Amino acid sequence: MSNTQNQIICPECNTAFSLDESHYALISQQVRTKEFNKELDKKVQLELTKSLKIKENELTTKHTEELNQKDKILTQLRNDLKLKEEQNKNNNQALIEKKDKEIHSFKSMLKLQETQNQIKINEAVKLKDQEINQLKNDIKLQESKNQIQTQEVIDSKEKEIIELKNKIKNLDDKQRISDLELNKKYSGQITLLKEEIHRIKNFQSSLTKEIGEDLEKYCATEFEILRQDAYRNAQFVKDNNLVNGTKGDYIFRDFDEDGDEITSIMFDMKNEREESKNKSKNSKFYEKLNKDRIKISPLAKKIAIQHNINFRDLEGTGPSGRIIKADIEKHIKIGNAPTPLKDHKPLVNDENDYTLLNPMRKTIAERLSKSKREIPHFYLRKKVYVDKLLSARKSLNKKLNIKNIKISINDLIIKAIAHALHNHPKCNVTWGGDRIIKSSSTDVALAVAIEDGLVTPVIKNVKNKSLSDLSEETKLLIERSKNKRLRADELVGGTITIYNLGMMGIDNFDAIINPPHGSILAVGKTEEVVVFDENEKITKKTIIQFTLSVDHRMIDGAIGANFLNEIASFLEEPINLLA
């Protein structure tokens, strides 16, 4: 090694240092060892970095693969879901299309059914129209026949009348000739007989008058003896005043402490049946007496006069419509404006413009006015199918024909009412002012129209009577009503009235309750209606329309409805009436 090779230059100061081989070797060794370690560290670090990078790459690759795998799975799941949704959509669409087809099919069937029903209805209507036209033609034909027959009968009767008139004329002529002949023959005897008859009549009249006057004087004397103690304000005197219309031999009149007449009784009233210049019918005398006498208690009259109340216009609640103290006090309490007694005049100027009410008509007017005014009515209506009832009635009458008994529809309705009353005791009631009175018996009142008005005889214990007994009793009561032969006990009782105007062609109506009854049943006529049966076929049925008027003070709506439905049930299934 040369000297230049053994020199080392300092990199800081550029100073050259000479080294021997041993130093050089040592320094070289040191330098080599340091750089080797450095290089080694560098290589180690590089290897480590490379290894870490590889590891990182491996991990990244692995992670990427896992992520790719997850993405594949997720993509597959999404595809599966999408496929499933598509399948469900297709299935739903298919189901919807199926339902649409079914709906369309049902609509077509319904339309077809409606068309068929309409065709059936049109055919039925057409048939009915044909029947109606046929019936109209038959009626016209029958009317023509009847007209011809009627004319023939009239012609025949006119011929008979003419013949009879001729016969009568001939007989009259013969009788006239015979009378003339007899008069000529017996004229003297006839004259004597007439004179004798006239003499006997005069004697009889005189004798009767004398006896009557003696009896009247005797009665007047005896009355004067009694009047001193028993009837201090009464009179028993002659009254032959034709002007006032109370002509009679003697009239008993009783007066209150104020001098107002409270009672009048006529004795030996003239038995006049015909009107004449000097005579009036008995009915005129009765009208005058009844008009003069106002039915009012002395105490009530005294209070009315004190308060200047016209008691002639008040309705009495006492016996026979008598005005009592409570009526006057009620009038004062409600604050009605009083009408002066002296200035009270009828609102009618011409006698021909009005007719006086008879006692029955007046009583009916008072009772029904009071009923409508004081009773809170409500009305329940129902159509009842009565084909089975009419059939049952026909069968019963066929069997009872031997006994000469005929059951009416009214009898069956009355029977149904009685059964319904038994099953619904809350409707078997009457009004008692401060209480509701329940009845244990099934008594039904029957409205009967008579010449002067309306009466309501009561059929007692209807439920326990047979239909034949009920029919006989009903007929008897109707007959006695029209002949005005009803007893007082036959007009009392009952909790409901039946009023049937169906036989007069009335469809339906609202009846006024007959107090103190809880209800009244109004019955209309039977009529045929066209309906659909259970097989949707057009058929005829017979109905009766019922209206139940109910007193709401005693019977509520639901109770009344159940009661009416029960009546309808018995009538629609009449076999239950016979059970």
Buried (B, 14 or more C-beta within 10 A) or exposed (E): EEEEEBEBEEEEEEEEEEBEEEEBEEEEEEEEEEEEEEEEEEEEEEEEEEEEEEEEEEEEEEEEEEEEEEEEEEEEEEEEEEEEEEEEEEEEEEEEEEEEEEEEEEEEEEEEEEEEEEEEEEEBEEEEEEEEEEEEEEEEEEEEEEEEEEEEEEEEEEEEEEEEEEEEEEEEEEEEEEEEEEEEEEEEEEEEEEEEEEEEEEEEEEEEEEEBEEBBEEBBEEBEEEBEEEBEBBBBEEBEEEEEBBBBBBBBBBBBEEEBBBEBEBBBBBEBEEEEEEEBBEEBBBBBBBEEBBBBBEEBBBBBBEEEBBBEEBBBBBEEBBBBBEBBEEBBEEEEEEEEEEEEEEEEEEEEEEEEEBEBBBBBEBBBEEBEEEBEBEEBEBBBBBBBBBEBBEEBBEEBEEEEBBBBBBBBBBBBBBBBBBBBEBBBBBBEEEEBBEBEBBBBBBBBBBEEBBBBBBBBEBBEBEBBEBBBBBBEBBEBBBEEEBEEEBBEBBBBBBBBBBEEEBEBBEBBBBBBBBBBBBBBBBBEEEEEEEEEEBEEBBBBBBBBBBBEEBBEEEBBBBBBBBBBBBBBEBEEBEE
